[in-house]
Amino acid sequence: MNYSAIKYCDIANGIGVRTVLFVSGCRNCCKGCFQPETWDFSYGKPFTQEVEDKIIASLQPPYIQGLTLLGGDPMEPENQKALLPFLQRVMAECPRKDIWAYTGYLLDHDLAPQGRCYTKDTKALLSCIDVLVDGPYIAEQHSIMLKFKGSKNQRLIDCRHYMATGKITELE
C-alpha cells in the first residue's frame, strides 16, 4: 500500500486533535474530489514499518484524540489488507485513542458480505474503527455547514455499535 500524506495535529477530520493518514488508491473517482491524485494506487510513498512507527509515536501525547484514515479510500480491498495489521497495532499500543475512517463505499451495501469491497479482512478492519464516514462525495450535495463530512448523503456511523448489533446508528 502507498500513502499520499500524513498530517499531524489535524483538527478537521474527526473530533479533537488527530493524526491523519491519507492512503493511495480509490476506484470511486468522485466528481469534485479534493485529492484526485490519490485515486492512483501507486501515488505517493510506500507504507513501511518506519512510517507505522512514526504514526504510533505521534499518537502518544495525551492531547491527540486519535487516528483518521482518509484517501484515496482505506476500504479498497488492497488497502484493507495492509491497514488491518496496522490498526490492530494502533489498538494494542494506543488503546485510549479512537479511530475514524472515511470511505466512498456504503457500509451496509459495498462493505457487507457479498458487497463489492468485502474481503476476508473487512469485518476485522471494521471492528477496529470507532466512527466510519461512508458514502461517495456528491459535489451537488456539498455544504460547508456539514460537520465532518463533505456532502449531505454521507453518514457518520457509530461503527462499534454497528459491529455489535448490525444496526446503523448515525452520529450528529
Residue pairs with C-beta under 8 A, 6 or more apart in sequence:
1 23
1 24
1 25
1 46
1 47
1 78
1 79
1 81
1 82
1 83
2 23
2 24
2 25
2 41
2 42
2 43
2 44
2 45
2 46
2 47
3 21
3 22
3 23
3 24
3 44
3 45
3 47
3 51
4 22
4 23
4 24
4 35
4 37
4 38
4 43
4 44
4 71
4 72
5 22
5 44
6 19
6 20
6 21
6 22
6 51
6 54
6 55
6 58
7 13
7 19
7 20
7 22
8 19
8 58
9 17
9 18
9 19
9 64
10 17
10 18
10 19
10 20
10 68
11 17
11 18
13 20
13 68
13 70
13 100
13 102
13 148
14 20
14 65
14 66
14 68
14 98
14 100
14 131
14 148
15 65
15 98
15 148
16 64
16 65
16 66
17 63
17 64
17 65
18 64
18 65
18 66
18 67
18 68
18 100
19 55
19 58
19 59
19 64
19 66
19 67
19 68
20 67
20 68
20 69
20 70
21 55
21 67
21 68
21 69
21 70
22 35
22 38
22 44
22 70
22 71
22 72
23 38
23 47
23 69
23 70
23 71
23 72
23 73
23 74
23 76
23 79
23 83
24 38
24 40
24 41
24 42
24 43
24 44
24 71
24 72
25 38
25 39
25 40
25 41
25 43
25 71
25 72
25 73
25 76
25 78
25 79
26 33
26 38
26 39
26 71
26 72
26 73
26 76
26 104
27 39
27 73
27 76
28 73
28 104
28 105
28 136
29 36
29 39
30 104
30 136
30 137
30 138
30 139
31 138
31 139
32 137
32 139
32 142
33 39
33 137
34 150
35 71
35 72
37 43
38 44
38 71
38 72
39 72
41 72
41 76
41 78
43 72
45 51
47 82
47 86
52 86
52 89
55 67
55 90
56 89
56 90
56 93
56 94
58 64
59 66
59 67
59 90
59 93
59 94
59 97
60 94
64 97
65 97
65 98
66 97
66 98
66 99
66 100
66 130
67 90
67 94
67 97
67 98
67 99
67 100
68 99
68 100
68 101
68 102
69 83
69 99
69 100
69 101
69 102
70 101
70 102
71 79
71 102
71 103
72 79
73 79
73 102
73 103
73 104
73 105
74 80
74 83
74 101
74 102
74 103
75 101
75 103
75 105
75 110
75 111
75 117
75 122
75 125
76 117
77 117
77 119
80 117
80 119
80 121
80 122
80 125
81 119
81 121
83 125
84 121
84 124
84 125
84 128
87 99
87 125
87 128
87 129
88 124
88 128
90 97
90 99
90 128
91 99
91 128
98 130
98 131
99 128
99 129
99 130
99 131
100 129
100 130
100 131
100 132
100 133
101 129
101 131
101 132
101 133
101 159
102 132
102 133
103 111
103 132
103 133
103 134
104 134
104 135
104 136
104 137
105 111
105 115
105 116
105 117
105 134
105 135
105 136
106 134
106 135
107 126
107 132
107 134
107 155
107 157
107 159
107 162
107 168
108 168
109 115
110 116
110 117
110 118
111 117
111 118
111 122
111 126
111 134
112 118
123 163
126 132
126 159
126 162
126 163
127 163
129 159
129 160
130 158
130 159
130 160
131 156
131 157
131 158
131 159
131 171
132 156
132 157
132 159
132 162
133 148
133 149
133 154
133 155
133 156
133 157
134 154
134 155
134 157
135 151
135 153
135 154
135 155
136 151
136 153
136 154
137 150
137 151
137 154
138 151
138 152
138 153
139 151
140 151
141 151
141 152
141 153
142 150
142 151
143 151
143 152
146 152
146 154
147 156
147 172
148 156
149 155
149 156
155 168
155 170
156 170
156 171
156 172
157 168
157 169
157 170
157 171
158 169
158 170
158 171
161 167
161 169
162 168
162 169
